[in-house]
């Protein structure tokens, strides 16, 4: 098999792994950035635990999920930020269609949600646009400007790139069809907002709730009026 044929076969296998409805529901659940047990994912996918294990093995075989062993328990998560980005973009394609956009997007997810490990939804897009408008993000490279690095450092947000993942990059929001902030900086910004109580994570799923105090902090730290 030549390299082109191998690539085409690999693409078909990954697509087939995602194409199953139960596995797609599992991947969607894991897009909240947390690790789930096979039992929890079987409930989400509405299949038996044994069937869930088979589905998870298929996803892991294709490099879409990873298993984390902790004591007697095994947890499953999205394999990498790169996989999460592909899944999020596929969600964007799936959401396209005739009629008003909002009718195809669950109301509870439209305002604020996680996109793997960073902020998405209307709030994520508005924060991204605000950072650009204030000159804290470079519109070309999407990296921090000197003023942006100074401001983020003042807030206690780490501005040092680590590893091979993009430090800061635009990520297409599937409900807003505009960009929110991804990469290492996007993840650190969401962590900051959660730690400060600006946002509260739903018990399950990707939904994020903006607190009353959080609105004031967004205005104070980022000039974002809501």
Helices and strands as residue ranges (DSSP letters): H 3-19, H 21-30, E 36-37, H 38-45, H 49-61, E 65-70, E 73-78, H 81-95, G 101-104, H 107-110, E 113-115, E 118-120, H 121-133, H 146-154, E 169-172, E 179-182, H 183-195, E 199-201, E 208-210, H 212-222
